[in-house]
Amino acid sequence: MIDYIKGSVKIYQRNIKRKLKDGTSKTYKTIQHQVILKGNDLFEDGQEVAVVTYDDILNLFEDYNQNKKDIEALNNSLNIYRKSTENEEKLSNELDRLRNKHDHLQERLRVALEEINSQQKVISDLSNRGFLDYVTGKLPESYKKLSGSNDK
């Protein structure tokens, strides 16, 4: 906390008459401000001081307190933003993981459909054999290819 001494200001005013070189006289007005302090234990001889009105000091403290509240509000907003950014990053990572899983499942589905199509072709070829093919035991090429790939 800043130590201060409360005091009061007295203003003195006086008129000074001077005689100029040309012989005319001119009147000057001087103003003197005097600050009266009570309990002068705070200051040392030759120390520089500033004189500010009490209302200005109160306004400075009010501004300081308002700025402090604003900074706290900004810090809270920043923390909320950081948390939302972290959540967004987590959700983005989860989305990427789910997309990769989806792509993998799509590839497995494509391979399974290709295998089903080839087996349906074999079934179709086997069901469309002629009487002589049954008698001679001749099997279609698609069946031989399927049997050959299964044996490997």
LINMO-V697566 format. One line per field, one symbol per residue. phi: phi as a letter, one per 20 degrees, with the letter a starting at -180 (. if undefined). psi: psi as a letter, one per 30 degrees, with the letter a starting at -180 (. if undefined). A space follows every 50 residues. Layout:
BEGIN
phi->???
psi->???
END
This chain:
BEGIN
phi->.eebdebcddddcbdddcdeffoedcddddccdcddddmeeeddfnfecc dcffffffffffffffffffffffffffffffffffffffffffffffff fffffffffffffffffffffffffffefeffffffmfdfffffffffff ff
psi->kkklkkalkkkkklkkkkklefflkkkkkkkkkkkkkkihffllkfkklk kkleeeeeeeeeeeeeeeeeeeeeeeeeeeeeeeeeeeeeeeeeeeeeee eeeeeeeeeeeeeeeeeeeeeeeeeefgkleeeeefgkkleeeeeeeefe f.
END
